[in-house]
């Protein structure tokens, strides 16, 4: 006696596949650039057609119901894998997706033994389902992009479990063979009933997990857009200040802050045009990104101003990194319609061991930056325990540093906002 009614479960699975095919299809119509939505819609639709053909099979072999029906079911799973690769912006492996379905058709059509043996067909089909389920789970664990999405682990679990359960069908079919036509309601072993129910659960859980994954990615994109400077692609001021505050709260005595300002940027805009000015900003953002350590925090603070937090840098390291940024920009040449353009940058440095909050360390770095501007630009100046910014690196060290810049102490760091004309 059956505990579960297999035809009813298969009908429920069919309805589930049709609903998800429609949902993903409508989602793709709203977002045509998301190829994965189209692939998943086709995957569920193809799986649904395969289910219909499988329910029509009789007691003997029939090409349409056995060879084609099961091939479509395998193809649906393969297209889910392709959808995951599209979701992760990876090249689609069409040939690999077609190997399984074509292998099934060739073997079941050409081999008399496989055509007449239900057991051999279940063994081959189980191996193919396991292979594509393993590819899906591997795709999740392989990619760092998926690891950022909590629901991706549900997808990996659902398909890994599905593949393992289908692999378990191989010894089970040898120990407890099936009784007649499974689609006709003939009483079947308990293991077959339970695995048929798992198929329904797998379709339902997999579909919802994909929707959750798409939603999480959309939320991440909105969050990233709100925290990223649209022109340069680096974090914006709001994002940077939040991360800087977290760093100072957790490691208050470590690291350095670089405040960077491209020299004579207004002149660049006026002489070469704003499009060239934008290109300079993008070039500099690239230089900054490559020059700092991997654990550094960088941002465009606004206009031509940038900042970088170096969490583990001491004084010598911070000055060396700052000067490498300065020299890299100085050496860069940018071809324009009005000639070759070169630019320089002034940099101020402050250290976390002397400033316990965001406002204090930014004010100190800004004061050091103002000193670099006042002293001729294209140089690195650093916050000093004496309270007076000091020359650290650059083309020429100005004479009489301390005497000239006594008015630039942090006590009057508000003057940092009044930079020399044409900064």
N, C-alpha and C positions, 0 to 999 in steps of 0.2 A: 504493500500500500504506500502511495506517495504521501510524504509529509507536506511537500510543496507541489503545486500544480505547475509543471514545467511550461506548458503552452501559455498560461497566464503571465508567468514571469517574462517569457520572451516577448509577449505583446507589450508588457510594461516597459521593457527595455527599448522596444521599437518606438513607442510614444515618446520616451525620454530623449532618444536620439533625434527624432524629428523636431521636438521643441527646441533643443539646443542648436540644431542646424539653423532653425529660423531665427533664433536670438542672435547668433553670431553673424548671420547674414544681414540682419537689420543693423547690427553694430558696424559692420563693414561698410554699409551704404552711407553711414554717418561719418566714417573715417576711412576714406578710400586708400590712404597711404599705408594703412596697417594691413599688410599682406597676411599676417598671421590670422587675423579675423576671418578672412576669406578662406584660408586653408582649413581652419577649424570648422567653419560652416560646411565646407565640402566634405571634410572628414566625417562629421556626424551624419550628413546626408547619405554619403556612400555607405557608411555602416548601417544605416536604416534600410537602404535598398538590399544590402546583403542579408539582413535579418529576414526581410520578406521572402527572398528566394530560399533561404534555409528552412523557413516554415512550410514551404511548398514541396519539400523533398519527399519522395516516396521510399519504398523499401529497398529499391535497387539504385544503381548509379545513374545519375542524370547530369549531363554537362552543365546545364544552366543552374540547377539548384545546388549541386555539389561543388563542381570546379569553380564556376563563376561566383556563386553565392559566398563561399568561403574566401575566395580571392578578394572580393570587395570588402569583406570584414577585415582582412589583413591590410588591405590598402588604406582603409579608414584609419587604422592605428598608425600606419606609416606616415600618413598625412598629418596626423597630430604631431608626430616627431618633426616633420618639416615645418609645421607652424611654430614649434618651439624655437627652431633655428632662425626662422624669420623674426620672431619676437626678440631674439638676442642679436639680431643683425649679423648673422652668420650666413655663409653661402649655402644655398639649398643643394642637397645631394639627391637629385631626382633619381639617378640610376640606382642608388642604394635603396630608395623608397620603393622602387618597382621590382627589385630582385625577388623579394619574398612572394608577392602576388603572382608574378610570372612563373616562379619555381613551382608554386602550388598548382597552377593550371597545367604546366607541362607534365609534372609527375603524375597527377591524378588522371590526366587524359591519356597519357602514353603507356602507363604501367597497368597491365591487367591485374596484377596482384593488389596494388593500392586501390584500384577501382572497386574491387570485390571485398576488400578488407576494411571494415570500419575501424578496427584497432590501429592499423597502420596509418590511416588518414588522421586519426586523433593524435597519434604520436607526431606526425609531421606538422600538423596544424598547431599543436602545443609548442613545438620548438620555434615556429615562426612567431607566434604571439609572445613568447618569452623573449625572443631576440629584439623585437621592436619595443617591447615594454622596457627592456634593459637599456636600450638606446635613449628612450625618453628620460628615464631616471638618471642616466649618465649625463645627459645634456644639462639637467638641473644642477648636479653637483660639480660639473666641470666649469660652469660659468660664474664669475664673480657678480655679474649683473643679476642672476637669479637668486644668489645668496642674500641680496639686499631685500628680497620680497618674501616675507614670511609665508605666504600662501604657496610659494613654489615648493616648499617642503611637503605640503599636503599632496601636491601633484606627484612629486617623486615617490612618496609613500604609497599612494594609490596605485601607481603604475608598477612600482617594484613589487608590491604585494600581488598585483594581478598577474605579473609575469611568473612569479614563483609558484602561485597556485596552479597556473596552467602547466608549468613544468611538472608539478606534482601529479597531474593527470596521467602522466606516462606510466608510472608504476601502478597507479590505481586501476587503469583500464586493463592492465595485464592480470591483476588480482581479481577484480570484480568487473567483468565485461558488461557491456550494455545489453539491454534486452529489446531488440527490434528497432523500429523507427522512433527516434527521440521526438520527432515533431508531431507524431500522431497521438500523443498522450499515453503511450505505453509506459507501464510502471518501470522506473529506472532505479539503479542503486542510489543510496542516500548521498554518496559523494557527488554524483552527477547533479542531483537536485540542488545541493548546496553551492556548487560551483556555478550553476546557472543563475542562482540568486545573486552570487558575487558579481556576475556580469552586469546585472541590473544596478547593483550598488556602485560598481565601478563607473558605469556610464553616468549615473547621477552625481556622484562625488567628483568625478573628473570634470564634468561640465561646470559645476559651481566653482570648483577650484580655479579653473581657467578664467572665469569671470572675475573672481576675487583678485587674481594675479594682474589682470588688465586694469582693474580699478586701482590697485596699489601702485602700479607703474604710473598711471595718470596723476595720482596724488603726489608721487615723487617728482614728476616733471613740473607740476605747479610749484611745489616747494623749492625745487632747484631754480626755477625761473625767478622766483621772488627773492632768491639769495644770490643771484648771479648778475654781473654786469653784462648787459646785452651786447655791447660792442666788443669787449676784449675776451669775454668768456671766463674771467676770473671772478671770485666772490665779490659781492658789493660791500658797502660800508656796514650795513646792518648786520649781515652775516658775520663779518670780520669782528666787529665789536662784541658780538655775543660769544664767539669762540675765544677771543682774547680775554674776556671776563672770566670764562670758564678756566682758562689756563692759569690766570693769576690767582684764582680761588683754590686751585688744586696744587699748583707748584709756584708759590709766590716768590721764591727766591731764585728762580732759574729763568734763563733766557734773555733775549734782547728784542727790542722793537726797532725796526727800520722805518723811517718816514722818508719818502722819496718824491721829488718834484722835478719834472722835466723842465730844463732851463729854457727861457725865452719862448714858451709855447705859444703865447699870443702872437708873437712875431711870426712864428711858423704858420699859424692859421692865416694871418693877414697876408703873408707873402706868397704862400703856396696853396692856400685854400683849405677849407675844413676837411675835405676828403683826404688830403695828404696828412693833415693833423690827426685824423682818425687812424690812418695807417701807422703813423708814428706811435700812437697809443697801443695799437695791436702788437707792433713789433716789440715795444718795450715790455708789454705784458708777457710776451713769449720769452724774452731775455730773463725777466724776473723769475718766471716759473722754472726755467732750467737752472738758474744759478743757486736757488735755495735748496736746502735739504728736503727730503721727502716728507718729513714731519712738520715742515714749516706751514704757516698760515699766511696767505697773501690776499690782497684785495685792491681794487681801485676805489679810492676813498671819495673820488669826485674830481671832475675836470682832469687835470694832468697830475694829480696826486695819487700815489700808491702807498701801500704799507705792507710790511712783512714782519710777522712774529716768528722768531727763531727759538723754539722752546728749549733747546739744549745748548745753545751757543754761549760761550764765554766772551769776554771782551775781545780777545784776539781773533776768535772765529768770526764774530759779528763784523768786525772791521774788515777782515779779509773777504768775506762774502759781499759786503757792501761795495768794496773797491772793485771786485770782479764784475759786479753789475755796472758800476760806473764805466769801467774800461771797455766792457762789451758794447755798451750803447755808444760810447765815443768812437769805437772802431767801425760801427755799423754804417753803411752807406745806403741811402734810399734814392733810387732814380725817380725823378718826376719830370713832367713836361717843362718845368722851369729850371731844370738842372739837377745836379746831385745834392741831396740834402744830408747833413749830418747833425746830430743832436747830442746834447749832454744832459746829465742829471746831477742834482745836488741831493745829498742824503744826510739825514740826522739820525743818530742812534741814541737810544736810552736803554737802561738795564733794569730788569725786574727786581734785582736785589735792593734797589734804592727807592722803588716806587711800588706801592702796594695796591693801587687801584688803577682802573683804566684811564681815568681822567688825568691822573698824575703822570703816568708813563707817556701818554700821548703828548701832554704839554711839554714834557722834558725833551722828547724826540723832536717835536715841532720847534722848540727853541734852538736845538742843535741844527736843525734844517735852516732856520732863519739865519743862523751864524754862517752857514755855508753859503747862503745866498749873498749875505752882506759882504763876505770876504772875496767874492768874485765868481762864485758858482763852480760847477764841475769838480766838486770835492766832497769828502766825507768828514763830517764832524760828529763828535760823540759827547754824550753827557759825561760830566766829570764829578768825582766826589767833592771837589771844591765848589761846585755849584755854577761854574763857568764852562760853557761848551768849549771843547778843545779840538784843534785840527787833528785828524786821524790819518787821512790819505787823500791823495789828489795830485794834480799836475805840479802845483807850486805851493809850498807851505808859506803862508803870509807871515811877515815879520811883526813882532810886537803883539802876538795873539792875545795874551791875557790883558794887556793894558787897553787894547782897542775894544775888547768885547765885555768889559765889566758890566755894562748895562744889560747884558743878555742872560743874566742869571735866571733860574727857574722862578724866582720870586716875582719876576716881571714877564713871565712866559706868555702872558696875554698879548705881548707885543709881537709874538710869532705870527699872528694873523695879519700883521701889517708888513708884508714882504716887500722887498725892493721892487720898484716899478719894472714891469716886464719880466716877472719872475720866470 
